[in-house]
Amino acid sequence: MAANGYSNSGERIKDFRTQEYNVIIGVTRELQKLRDDANANFNDIVRVVHKNERLWITIGSQVAADANALPQNLRASLLYMAKFVSHHSNKVLKKDGDLAILVDLNVSVLRGLKGA
């Protein structure tokens, strides 16, 4: 019975990681599409950059919580990334930043989730 409890917990963690991955990859694909479209509509850019920023605000608030069980250095790195995304998103919206930077950051997180 105890073994079942552990395996169910492991499955829930795996499911949660899969959900995280799916959310991040969905936003990343939207960013990539706009990055690759020389004629992208600025309203679409605003919408997707805002969606990505909301995602990172959520990540930042979760890793900042005392109850978060991730290692401290990983939590700090993710919190720094969340702040960076907010700063760079503002630059993109002022037409002074590059969507590729947001894509690259998200891809690096996806690689980490895939390898974790």
C-alpha positions in Angstrom: 0.0 0.0 0.0 2.8 2.4 0.8 4.4 1.7 -2.6 1.2 2.7 -4.3 1.2 6.0 -2.4 4.7 6.7 -3.6 4.0 5.7 -7.2 0.8 7.8 -7.3 2.8 10.8 -6.0 5.5 10.3 -8.6 2.8 10.1 -11.3 1.3 13.4 -10.1 4.7 15.1 -10.2 5.3 13.8 -13.7 1.8 15.0 -14.8 2.5 18.4 -13.3 5.9 18.6 -15.0 4.2 17.6 -18.3 1.5 20.3 -17.8 4.2 22.9 -17.1 6.1 21.9 -20.2 2.9 22.0 -22.3 2.1 25.5 -21.1 5.6 26.9 -21.7 6.0 25.2 -25.1 2.6 26.6 -26.2 3.6 30.2 -25.4 7.1 29.6 -26.9 5.6 28.4 -30.2 3.5 31.5 -30.3 6.6 33.7 -29.7 8.6 31.8 -32.3 5.8 32.2 -34.9 5.8 36.0 -34.4 9.6 36.1 -34.3 9.8 34.4 -37.7 7.0 36.6 -39.3 8.5 39.8 -40.7 5.0 41.1 -41.1 3.7 40.2 -37.6 0.9 42.3 -36.3 2.0 44.4 -33.4 -1.2 43.7 -31.5 -0.4 40.0 -31.8 3.0 40.6 -30.4 1.6 42.6 -27.5 -0.9 39.7 -26.8 1.7 37.0 -26.8 4.4 38.9 -25.0 1.8 39.7 -22.3 0.8 36.0 -22.1 4.5 35.0 -21.7 5.0 37.7 -19.1 2.0 36.4 -17.1 3.4 32.9 -17.3 6.7 34.1 -15.9 5.0 36.2 -13.2 3.3 32.9 -12.1 6.6 31.0 -12.2 8.2 33.8 -10.2 5.5 33.8 -7.5 5.6 30.0 -7.2 9.4 29.8 -6.8 9.4 32.7 -4.3 6.9 30.9 -2.0 8.5 29.5 1.2 6.7 26.2 0.6 8.5 25.7 -2.8 10.6 22.5 -2.6 13.0 23.3 -5.4 16.7 23.7 -4.6 17.4 27.3 -3.5 19.8 28.0 -6.4 17.2 26.9 -8.9 14.6 29.0 -7.3 16.8 32.0 -7.4 17.7 31.4 -11.0 14.0 31.1 -12.0 13.1 34.2 -10.0 15.9 36.1 -11.8 14.6 34.9 -15.1 11.1 36.0 -14.2 12.4 39.5 -13.5 14.4 39.5 -16.7 11.4 38.5 -18.7 9.4 41.4 -17.3 12.2 43.8 -18.1 12.8 42.5 -21.6 9.1 42.3 -22.4 8.9 46.0 -21.7 11.7 46.5 -24.2 10.0 44.4 -26.8 6.8 46.4 -26.4 8.8 49.7 -26.8 10.2 48.1 -30.0 13.6 48.2 -28.4 13.9 44.4 -27.7 14.1 41.2 -29.6 11.5 38.4 -29.3 14.3 35.9 -30.0 15.7 36.5 -26.4 12.3 35.5 -24.9 12.2 32.5 -27.1 15.7 31.4 -26.2 15.0 31.8 -22.5 11.8 29.7 -22.7 13.6 27.1 -24.7 16.3 26.8 -22.1 13.7 26.2 -19.4 12.0 23.6 -21.6 15.3 21.8 -22.0 15.6 21.8 -18.2 12.1 20.4 -17.7 12.7 17.8 -20.3 15.9 16.7 -18.7 14.6 16.8 -15.2 
